[in-house]
Each structure stands twice: as structure tokens, then as C-alpha cells.
Amino acid sequence: LTNWRNGLPGHGVDSLLHINGTNFILRDSEIGNTGKAWNSETPDGDTHGVYVQASNALIEDNYFYNTDGYAVHPYGGAAKISNTIIRNNYILRPGRSDTSSMAGSLSAGDDNQIYDNVVVLDNDSTHSVGIEVGYSSARTKIYNNTVAKRTGGACAINFDFGTQTLSEYVNNIDYPTCTNALVGTPATNSNNRTTDPTYTDYATDDLTLASGSAAIGAGTTSIRGCNGT
């Protein structure tokens, strides 16, 4: 799903894919070039990659790139989006539009998990954020993610986008860092790295850890509710 200028017609918020209901799985998909900014036009809104209004959803093993707005945007307004898992996704150049604060992923609701994702901020937007948590969410787990900034980027992780409680931020890598590595205060903040972890090939966006990386084995193994260590 690529090269969509204006998002889905008839929706208040533009997005290339809009998910409603419960128990939805989005897997092994490629979603990119959403919105006018990525089609050589002045953006007039935020065209997201996938707009998730579904609890108990699983979004895994996808490739998102060049989205005007959020790559993955779970948000239900008054109806919270809960028990959704976002994992093992590669997110490149989210948040191209300067019309509002953008993010690679955003969690809104209770008991959501965001882990084992790679987010590369590589655009000229100073509003771009790696992962945001807010909108009165609770007990969000953010584990084992890598956020790397090339250009732009206000912060890697934002826990101050509205209110959140009891969030856990563990075993994440933020390098190269944004203007702010972390905004807001999660309840748990441990084993996160903002120094060079030695990627396999940063120049070609291969952000796996190279042999001998000091980050290998440096995280905690006592993670509950998420795969991997």
C-alpha cells in the first residue's frame, strides 16, 4: 500500500489504512509514501500509515516508510484502545508533515505493548518523535526498541503527550539521539542506552547490533509480557 495522497476519503483523520473493531492482525505488510509531502506537494494534513481503532490488535513484522503523520496511530478518542501489541516493525522517516507533532508509533489506552521495533527519524521535521505515549493511557510497556535520528527529531520517546500512568520503559536504544532522548517520566525507566551501541551498518539503515557491541547482553532479562530480552 503506497503512494496515497490524501488518506481514506470520508474519515475525519486521513490514513492509508483504517482499522476498527477487535482482534485484528496486520502482519508482513509494506505501507509507505502516504500524504502530499511525500508526493512533492505541500501537506495540508497528517496522513498516517495505519490508524488503529481496534483493541486486542496485533501489528507485527511490517515495514512503514515516508508517512506524513504517524506510521502507526492507535487512538480511539473517548473509547480507549487497549491490549494492542506493536512489535517487530521497521519504521523509516515518519512524521514528514510540520502541521502537528508526529511520531513513529503512539499508544493510547491501557495495557498496550510496543517492543522490538526500529524507528529511524530521517526527515526535516523538528516535530518528529520516535514513540509517544499519552491520552490518559496506563500500563504501557515499551521494551527493546531502537530509535535512531538522522535529521530532525524533537525527541526519541515522549511520555508527556497528555497523561499516562504506570508506563514501563526498559531495554531501549536511542542513538544517535534527538534533541531530547526522553520527555516525561515513565514509572519504570531502566537499562536504556543513549551511547553508541555499534550498529552493523548505520549508513545503510542496518541497525542490528554488530558483533562485539557493548549493548549485547546489557539489557535486563526480567521482562514480563513481552518476547525477547
Disulfide bonds with the S-S distance in Angstrom:
none
